[in-house]
Amino acid sequence: MFNVSSKAMGVFLLAVVSASIACGGGSSTVSTTDPAPTNAPVPQFAHVFLIVEENHSYADVVGNPGMPYFNSLITKYGLATQYFANVHPSLPNYFMLTTGATIAPDDTFSATVTQNNVLRALISAGKTWKCYAESLPAAGYLGLNVGAYIRDHNPCTYFSDVINSSTQASNVVPFTHFASDTTNTTLPDYGLIIPNGQNDGHDCPPGMSVCNDSDK
């Protein structure tokens, strides 16, 4: 799980399915008595999913009893303590995650993004992808906010690769498709999972004007 600073947009969670990965650190100097380094093969992952949560800092999440599931992931897997968002508000950070550049000045940005992006790279490599967006009104919907669905949390809908191709647009689907794709063993190689505004830590659940972390 990747947590961001108090000025950042929220919490990033990278889920790797069918494999695990560990990182280690150490000196870059190799002594003459050390065994010769080996070139270990790079692990192959069946599926990679990126989940982005909102509006909570590292201090809000780590050790917070109101977020037991997040903290169970930290205990079981890992925690990146020096992972920070680039700007505020949300949309530029989503673009940074998917294009390597912030692109948008703020969440009001509505232009088509033509820069290279992760979806273009996946398509070129013959890999499959999907964006599973909670509360998306229909598969292929690339429009503005609807109900709890927030477009500026869904970078896929801005890319020219998606806007100009009905085939690629059909990969933007409601989150309910995740269960059927799992059952049918049709999960993509790469997926973005976009919770709606009521389930990503951004807003309170329906009927609640004030809520705490355990309610979100």
N, C-alpha and C positions, 0 to 999 in steps of 0.2 A: 504494500500500500504506500502511496506517495502522498505525503501531507505537505501543505503549503503554509506560508507564513501568515501572520495575523492580517496582513494587508492583501492577501491573495484571495482568489475566488473560491476555493474550497478544498476538497480532498480528491486526489486522484487514486484510483485503484486499478492496477493492472493484473488481470487474471489470466493465467496460462493454463490451458486445459490439456490433459494427457501428458504433461511433463512438468518438471520443476527445475528451477535454476537457482544457483547460489552465487554470491559475489564474495570475493575476499580481497584483502589488501596486504601490502607488505612492501619491503624495499625493492627497488628496481635493480639493485646491485647483486650480481651472482658471484659468490666466491669460488675460488678454484677447487675447493673441496666439496662444493655442492654437486649433486648429480646433474647431468646435462638436462636442460629443459626439454620437455616433450611437447609436440604439437597435438594436443588432444582434439578429437573431432568436435565440431560445433553441434550441440544437441538440436535435434529436429523437433519442432512443435507441431502438433496436429491442428491446434486452433489457438488463436490469441484474441482476447477480448479486452477492451478498454472501457472502464466505467468511470465517469466523472461525477463527483458529488459537489455540492455548492456551499459557499458562505460559512464554512467553519475552518478555523485555523488549527494548526498543530496542537496548540494548548487546549483548544476546545474538544479535541477528539481523543488524544492519547491519554489513557488513564481515566477517561470520563465514564462513570458507572451508567450514565444514561445512554451510552453507545456500546453495549456489551458485544454486539456482533462484530463491529469494526475492531475492537480490541482483541477479540478472539482470533481474527485474521492476523493481527500483528504478532500475537503469541505463536501461532501455528506456522506463519510464513516469514515475513520480514517487514522492516520499516526503514524507509529512506529518510534520514533526519535532515538532509541538506538539499531537499527538493523544493524549489520555490516557483510560484507563478511569476510571470513576467510583468504583467500590468494589471490594472483594474479598470473596467469591470470584466465580465465573463468572456464575451465573444473573442477578443483578441487572444486569450489564452487557449481557447479551443482551436483557433487557427495555428497557433504556435505548435500545438500537439500534432497537428495534421499536415502542416505545410512547412514548418520551420521558421515562420515569420508571423508577426502579430497582425499585419494587414489592416485590420479594422481599427478606427480610432475609438469606437465605443460600440455599445449594443444596438445603436440605431442604424448601423451599416446595413445596406440592402443590395449592394452591387454584386455582380457575378465575379467570382474569384477564378482567374485563369492561371494562376501560378501552379507550379508543380506541387503535387500533394500525394499523400500516402495512397489514396484510391487510384490515382493514375499509375503509380508504381506497381500496385497490385495487379491492375488490369494488364499492364504491359508484361508482367511476369506470368500471366495466365492463372493468377490466384483469384479466389472468390472472396467477396466481402458483402456485408450487410450492416445497415444501421437499424438497430432495434429501438424505436422511440416510443416510450410509454405515452399513451393518450393521443398518439398520432391518429388523425381521423380516418385515414385510409392508406393503403400501400401506394407509394409513388407520390404522396402529398409533399409538395415542396413550398407550401405557402406560409402565411403568417401564423402567429400564435392562435391556438384554438383551445379554450378551456385551460386545463392544467399543462398542456403541451406548450413548450417554449422553443421557438425556432432558433433563437440565438444561443441555445445550448446544443444545437445540432449542426455542426459545420458542414456535413455532407450536402445539405440543401443549397449551399452557396456555390459549389464547384461547377464550373462549366462542363466538366466531364459527366456530371449527373444531370444538369439542367438541359443539356443538348442531346441527351440520349434517353429515350424511353426505357431501353433495356437496363441502363444503369439506375435510372430513377426508380425502377421496380424493386431495387434492393433496399430502398428506404421503406421500412415496414413497421407496423405497430408491434409493440413488445410482445403481444400475444403470440406472434409467430415464433418466438424463441422456443416455446414449449413444443410446438409441432415440429420444428426443425430438429430439436433434440430427439424427439420420439422417432422421427423418420430418418435419423442419422444424416441430415442434410445441412448441418451447421457449416457456415463458411470458414475459410481459412482465417479471416480477420473480421472482427466485429466491433462496432461501437454500440454500447448499451447506454441509452439516454433516459434516465428516470425523469418523470414529470416534475413540475415545480413543487408538488406536495410530498414527493418521496425522495428528493435529492438533498434535503436539508435547507432548501431555499425558502419555502413558504410553510405556513401552518396547514394542517389538514382541513378539509371543509368544515365550516361551522365554528372554527376556532380562530379568534383574532389574536390570542396570545397563547403560545405553546412553548414547551421545553424540548430538549433533545430527544427524550424518550417518546415524544409524540410524533416525531418526524420520520 
